[in-house]
Amino acid sequence: MSPDYHKSSIESGIANVQNVSAAYAMWAVSAPRHFGSEATHRAKRAFMDVIACMVPGALDEAALTLRAVSSQWGEGPSTVVGQQRGQSAPLAALANGTAAHALDFDDNFDPAKAHITAVMAPALLSLGEARVKSGADILEAYIVGLQIATRVGQGLNPFHRNRGWHATSTVGAIGAAVACGRLVGLNHIKMSHCLNMSTSYAGGFMSQFGSMTKPLHAGKAAEAGVVCALLAEAGMTAGHETLDGPTGMAQLMVGPDLEELRTKAEFKREHGQTMRFETDSIGEPLAILAHGLKVKRYPTCASTHRALDGVLQLIAAHGIKANDVTHVDVYAPVSHFNNLMYRDPKDGLQAKFSMEFCVAVALQNNSVGLNDFTPDAVASSSYRSLMPHVHRHPVAKSESEFATRVEITLKSGAQHSVSVDAPKGRADNPLSDMELWDKLRQCCRGILDSTATERLAEALGQIDGPQPIATLMALLR
């Protein structure tokens, strides 16, 4: 963190603020402009990754369906990825957020239990382009919004998410609103209204997983972030107990047993989740450094990733061939299997949430990529024939308490097993910068030619500079 960040100078003024949302708003407008080179680099990587995801995501059926309708709603200054005509900042955020999450290739953020960058980046890029902001301005606002999303997520999770709320569209909307409020320079009173207003946009259920509405959740949350910042800037007000009040988010979106759950969470504190809204030290540790983001290696639900890493490790170590396998036993936290509700997926959207299908792909191809979720691929007998060999074993422990274990049994009777705690892409096992560039090129292949891809890569490499973000966004039209 930058040496000019001093807890005493920023948070001493917050210490006497009793209201949670007011305290968060105060921190969001008082935090420094510079968080240090490592925090900026991590934010830069997050934008590189999510923009890579937007390129093929813009051609997904969900994104195309949305644009077919929203393109009729008028023009504006902000880029919609894959569309020549710009639109208003809220509509561009809606379209680009949907595209960012459409392929489930975008990052995860554990404290919030959300695909946070797929919400916050589209909101900031769309608003930043409309307001002629630089990439450096946008990255700084992202770090601020991420910090508040962390504190809200830690105050609601894990039970908010475990009870079926899609935190990408609940916590994500709040993080995006604060980030956008920071970008346009709201004062602490208007920032408080912005944050509180965004809770009225927070919604979305895990029952939408495996449908086009799941990525729409990210788009709607991104749109909400822009709208709340602009309305608060114009003078719109909101209630002030929307997080922790008697009819606030914690009571209504966790449950009436909130206090009992807080006692349970206190003993685990997974990803800093205590079910309490931290106000004593809002900005420390800085979340982007302390927790980091999980950049995806595979375009599937993150709950498959530890198992997929395990399968590929065993293939590499023992030369396993798909037709030699009789059983693949996957032992994983029950929360992972709760996310993977499709044992017999009918389309590519469902297949991304199927442990059976994803493991079959890994066995057959020794890889899992974007082309494995087309209609033809999902119907392929080469995958379908392997799926019955994959067996689920839910374990009643949290992710931090139990490493996913994969056991492969061969026709010869040989058995091989491996446990995976940190999937490739997690902050403590990150993709290298080169691997991230390779992901960008993979996402652009067949959509942008090599010259256009390299221009985009060059612009992304300079996103932390002073040039207007419109320079980069023009390459995505």
BELFENTA-V782632 format. One record per pair of residues at least 6 apart in sequence whose ideal C-beta (glycine too) atoms are under 8 Angstrom apart, sorted by the first residue. I is the first residue (numbers start at 1). GAP is how many residues later the second one is. Records with the same first field share a line. If there is no record, write none. Layout:
I: GAP, GAP
This chain:
1: 34, 35, 38, 285, 288
2: 30, 32, 33, 34
4: 28, 30
5: 26, 27, 30, 31, 278
7: 274, 276, 277
10: 17, 20, 21, 22, 273
11: 16, 269, 270, 271, 272
13: 13, 17
14: 9, 12, 13, 16, 265, 268
15: 265
17: 6, 9, 262
19: 221, 222
20: 135, 223, 224, 257, 259
21: 171, 174, 175, 219, 220, 221, 222
22: 166, 170, 218
23: 256, 259
24: 124, 127, 128, 154, 171, 255, 258
25: 153, 163, 164, 166, 167, 169, 170
26: 162, 165, 166
27: 120, 121, 255, 256
28: 116, 117, 119, 120, 150, 153, 154, 160, 163, 167
29: 152, 153, 157, 158, 159, 162
30: 158
31: 113, 116, 252
33: 107
34: 6, 106
35: 105, 108, 251, 253
38: 251
39: 104, 247, 249, 250
40: 99, 100, 103, 424
41: 423
42: 246, 247, 250, 251
43: 96, 99, 100, 103, 245, 421
44: 95, 416, 419, 420
45: 248, 250, 388, 391
46: 61, 71, 75, 96, 247, 249
47: 70, 74, 88, 91, 92, 95, 413, 416
48: 388, 389, 392, 412, 415
49: 57, 58, 68, 246, 247, 387, 390
50: 50, 56, 57, 67, 68, 71, 72
51: 70, 389, 405, 409, 425
52: 53, 384, 387, 388, 390, 391, 392
53: 46, 47, 48, 50, 52, 53, 65, 390
54: 27, 42, 45, 46, 68, 422
55: 26, 27, 388, 389, 392, 393, 401, 421
56: 47, 49, 314, 387, 388, 391
57: 6, 24, 41, 42, 43, 44, 45, 46, 48, 158
58: 6, 9, 23, 24, 25, 37, 38, 41, 44
59: 23, 388
60: 39, 42, 43, 155
61: 151
62: 36, 40, 150, 151, 153, 154
63: 19, 32, 35, 36, 39, 152
65: 147
66: 28, 29, 32, 150, 153
67: 13, 15, 16, 28
70: 17, 21, 24, 25
71: 9, 12, 14, 16
73: 14, 15, 18
74: 13, 14, 17
75: 10, 11, 12
76: 10, 11, 12, 13, 15, 16, 54
77: 9, 11, 12, 52, 53
78: 8, 9, 10, 11, 13, 14, 15, 47, 48, 49, 51, 52, 395
79: 7, 13, 17, 46, 47, 50, 391, 394, 395, 397, 398
80: 6, 7, 11, 12, 15, 16, 397
81: 14, 15, 18, 395, 396
82: 17, 394, 395
83: 12, 394
84: 393
86: 6, 391
87: 8
88: 42
89: 37, 38, 40, 41, 137, 141
90: 36, 133, 136, 137, 140
91: 132
92: 30, 33, 34, 37
93: 29, 30, 32, 33, 34, 126, 129, 130, 132, 133
94: 125, 126, 128, 129
95: 124
96: 26, 29, 30, 123, 126
97: 21, 22, 25, 26, 118, 121, 122, 123, 124, 125, 126
98: 117, 118, 120, 121
99: 23, 116, 120
100: 6, 17, 18, 21, 22, 115, 118
101: 14, 17, 67, 113, 114, 116, 117, 118
102: 113
103: 196, 267, 270
104: 111, 192, 195, 196, 197, 248
105: 191, 193, 194, 265, 338
106: 9, 11, 12, 112, 190
107: 8, 9, 10, 11, 186, 187, 188, 189, 318
108: 6, 7, 8, 185, 186, 188, 194
109: 6, 7, 8, 37, 40, 41, 44, 182, 184, 185
110: 161, 181, 184
111: 38, 39, 42, 43, 46, 160, 161, 162, 176, 180
112: 37, 38, 40, 41, 42, 45, 55, 59, 60, 63
113: 40, 44, 45, 47, 48, 54, 58
114: 35, 39, 53, 54, 56, 57, 58, 61
115: 53, 57, 103
116: 30, 33, 52, 55, 56, 59, 177
117: 25, 176
118: 50, 54, 100, 104
119: 49, 50, 53, 54, 56, 57, 99, 102, 103, 106
120: 22, 25, 26, 29, 52, 55, 56, 59, 102, 105
121: 21
122: 96, 97, 100
123: 53, 56, 57, 99, 100, 102, 103
124: 14, 17, 18, 21, 52, 55, 56, 59
125: 13, 344, 348
126: 96, 100
127: 6, 53, 56, 57, 99, 102, 103
128: 6, 9, 10, 55, 341
129: 339, 340, 341, 344
131: 52, 53
132: 336, 338
133: 50, 335, 336
134: 331, 332, 333, 334, 335
135: 327, 328, 329, 330, 331, 332, 334, 337
136: 328, 329, 330
137: 46, 332
138: 45, 325, 331
139: 324, 325
140: 42
141: 38, 39, 41, 42
142: 37
143: 143, 145
144: 34, 35, 38
145: 30, 31, 32, 33, 34, 35, 37, 80
146: 29, 33, 141, 142
147: 135, 136, 139, 140, 141
148: 26, 27, 30, 47, 134
149: 22, 23, 25, 26, 29, 138
150: 122, 137, 141
151: 126, 127, 131
152: 19, 22, 23, 91, 97, 125
153: 14, 18, 120
154: 117, 118, 119, 120, 122, 123, 124
155: 88, 89, 95, 119, 120, 121, 122, 123
156: 11, 14, 15, 93, 94, 97, 98, 119
157: 10, 114, 116, 118
158: 107, 112, 115, 177, 240
159: 95, 96, 102, 106, 116
160: 7, 10, 11, 93, 94
161: 6
162: 173, 176
163: 91, 92
164: 41, 42, 43
165: 39, 40, 41, 88
166: 38, 39, 40, 42, 43, 48, 51
168: 36, 49, 50, 53
169: 33, 34, 35, 48, 49, 51, 52
170: 32, 33, 34, 51, 79, 83
171: 31
172: 45, 46, 49, 50
173: 25, 26, 28, 29, 47, 48, 51, 52, 55
174: 21, 24, 25, 28
175: 50
176: 22, 45, 46, 48, 49, 50
177: 17, 18, 20, 21, 24, 47, 48, 51, 52
178: 13, 16, 17, 20
179: 46
180: 14, 45, 46, 48, 49, 50
181: 9, 10, 13, 14, 47, 48, 51, 52
182: 9
183: 46
184: 45, 46, 49
186: 8, 43, 46, 47
190: 42, 43, 45
191: 41
192: 46, 48
193: 39, 43, 44, 45
194: 34, 35, 37, 38, 44
195: 33
196: 42, 43, 44, 46, 47
197: 31, 34, 35, 39, 41
198: 26, 27, 30
199: 43, 44, 49, 50
200: 38, 42
201: 19, 20, 23, 26, 27
202: 19, 22, 47, 51
204: 13, 16, 17
206: 133
208: 6, 9
209: 92, 130, 132, 144
210: 131, 132, 135, 139, 140, 142, 143
211: 138
212: 137
214: 135
232: 6
239: 6
241: 6, 7
242: 6, 7
243: 6, 7, 34
244: 6, 33
245: 6
250: 8, 25, 27
251: 7
254: 7, 21
255: 6
258: 17
261: 14
262: 12, 13, 14
265: 8, 9, 10
266: 8, 9
268: 130, 132, 133
270: 128, 129, 130
271: 20, 129
272: 18, 19
291: 136
292: 134, 135, 136, 138
293: 134
294: 8, 129, 131, 132, 133
295: 130, 135, 136, 141, 144
296: 6, 9, 129
297: 8, 11, 12, 126, 127, 128, 134
298: 6, 7, 10, 60, 70, 71
299: 53, 69, 70, 71, 74
300: 8, 52, 53, 58, 68
301: 38, 39, 51, 52
302: 121
303: 29, 32, 33, 34, 36, 37, 52
304: 32, 36, 51, 54, 55
305: 118, 119, 120
306: 26, 30, 97, 98, 114, 115, 117
307: 23, 25, 48, 51, 52, 97, 99, 113
308: 50, 51, 54, 60, 115
309: 111, 114, 115
310: 20, 94, 95, 96, 108, 109, 110
311: 17, 48, 51, 52, 95, 97
312: 50, 54, 55
313: 105, 107
314: 6, 92, 94, 102, 103, 104
315: 47, 48, 51
317: 99, 101
318: 96, 98
320: 43, 88, 90, 96
322: 41, 42, 60, 64
324: 86, 87, 88
325: 38, 61, 64, 83, 84, 85, 86
326: 63, 83, 84, 85
327: 62, 64, 80, 81, 82
328: 31, 35, 61, 62, 63, 78, 79, 80, 81
329: 62, 64, 77, 78, 79, 80
330: 25, 29, 60, 61, 62, 63, 74, 75, 76
331: 62, 64, 71, 73, 74, 75, 76
332: 60, 61, 62, 63, 70, 72, 73
333: 61, 62, 64, 65, 66, 68, 69, 71
334: 60, 61, 62, 63
335: 63, 64
336: 63, 68
337: 18, 55, 57
339: 14
340: 13, 14, 15
341: 12
342: 8, 9, 11, 12, 15
343: 11, 12, 13
344: 10, 12, 43
345: 6, 8, 9, 12, 33
346: 32
347: 28, 31
348: 25, 26, 27, 29, 30
350: 28
351: 6, 7, 22, 26, 27
352: 6, 21
355: 35, 37
356: 31, 32, 34
357: 21, 26, 30
358: 10
359: 27, 31
360: 23, 24, 26, 27, 29, 30
361: 6, 7, 11, 16, 22
362: 6
363: 23
364: 18, 19, 22
365: 7
369: 73
370: 72, 73
371: 6
372: 11
377: 6
395: 7
403: 16, 17, 18
404: 15, 16, 17
405: 12, 13, 14, 15
406: 11, 12, 13, 14
407: 8, 9, 10
408: 7, 8, 9
409: 6
410: 6
422: 6, 7
423: 6
424: 7
425: 6
431: 8
437: 20
440: 13, 16, 17, 20
441: 12, 16
444: 8, 9, 12
445: 8
448: 8
452: 23
455: 20
456: 16, 19, 20
459: 12, 13, 16
460: 12
463: 6, 9
